[in-house]
């Protein structure tokens, strides 16, 4: 059996395994969190359609983007990435809301 405390390749492999396990857990959290988020945005879409409200709310979107950029800075995440990610989600949400209007 290889001693991971002295063999640098075995130690690196063990560290890599630990990082990958953490990444896998975080990926699962992201997927389930997005699933929960989209349940709420679907409900918002239904409400907007029922009350003939526009599928997009530019004021809210701008507020959310600014909020997420601040959170990204606090989390040591590139704010431009966070902004692009939220814009992707917002575009998807609007697409879903427009389906409710059809």
C-alpha positions in Angstrom: 0.0 0.0 0.0 1.3 3.5 -0.9 1.9 5.9 1.9 0.1 9.1 0.9 1.9 11.2 3.5 5.3 10.7 1.8 4.4 9.8 -1.8 3.7 13.2 -3.6 1.7 11.6 -6.4 -0.5 9.6 -4.0 -0.9 12.7 -1.9 -1.9 14.8 -4.9 -4.3 12.1 -6.0 -5.9 12.1 -2.5 -6.2 15.9 -2.6 -7.7 15.8 -6.1 -10.2 13.2 -5.0 -11.3 15.4 -2.1 -11.7 18.5 -4.3 -13.7 16.5 -6.8 -16.0 15.1 -4.1 -16.6 18.7 -2.9 -17.3 19.9 -6.5 -19.8 17.0 -7.0 -21.6 18.0 -3.8 -21.7 21.7 -4.8 -22.9 20.8 -8.3 -25.8 18.9 -6.7 -26.6 21.9 -4.5 -26.6 24.2 -7.5 -28.9 21.9 -9.5 -31.4 21.5 -6.6 -31.2 25.2 -5.8 -31.9 26.2 -9.4 -34.8 23.7 -9.5 -36.3 25.4 -6.4 -35.7 28.8 -7.8 -37.4 27.9 -11.1 -40.4 26.6 -9.1 -40.8 30.1 -7.7 -40.3 31.8 -11.0 -42.9 29.6 -12.6 -45.3 30.7 -9.9 -44.4 34.3 -10.6 -45.0 33.7 -14.4 -48.4 32.2 -13.7 -49.3 35.3 -11.6 -48.1 37.7 -14.2 -50.0 35.9 -16.9 -53.2 35.8 -14.8 -53.0 39.5 -14.1 -51.8 40.4 -17.6 -48.4 41.8 -16.3 -45.4 41.9 -18.6 -43.1 38.9 -18.4 -40.1 41.1 -17.8 -39.4 43.7 -15.0 -36.3 45.7 -16.0 -36.2 47.6 -12.7 -36.2 44.4 -10.6 -33.7 42.8 -13.0 -31.3 45.7 -12.6 -31.7 45.6 -8.8 -31.0 41.9 -8.7 -28.0 42.2 -10.9 -26.5 44.9 -8.7 -27.3 42.8 -5.6 -25.7 39.7 -7.1 -22.6 41.6 -8.1 -22.2 42.8 -4.5 -22.7 39.2 -3.3 -20.1 38.0 -5.8 -17.6 40.5 -4.5 -18.2 39.3 -0.9 -17.9 35.7 -2.0 -14.6 36.4 -3.9 -16.3 35.5 -7.2 -15.8 37.5 -10.4 -18.8 39.9 -10.5 -18.9 39.9 -14.3 -19.3 36.1 -14.2 -22.1 36.4 -11.6 -23.8 39.1 -13.8 -23.6 36.9 -16.9 -24.9 33.9 -14.9 -27.8 35.9 -13.6 -28.6 37.3 -17.0 -28.7 33.8 -18.4 -31.1 32.8 -15.6 -33.3 35.9 -16.1 -33.4 35.2 -19.9 -34.6 31.7 -19.2 -37.2 32.9 -16.7 -38.6 35.5 -19.1 -38.8 32.8 -21.8 -40.9 30.7 -19.4 -43.0 33.7 -18.5 -43.7 34.4 -22.2 -45.0 30.8 -22.5 -47.6 31.5 -19.9 -48.8 34.4 -22.0 -49.4 32.2 -25.1 
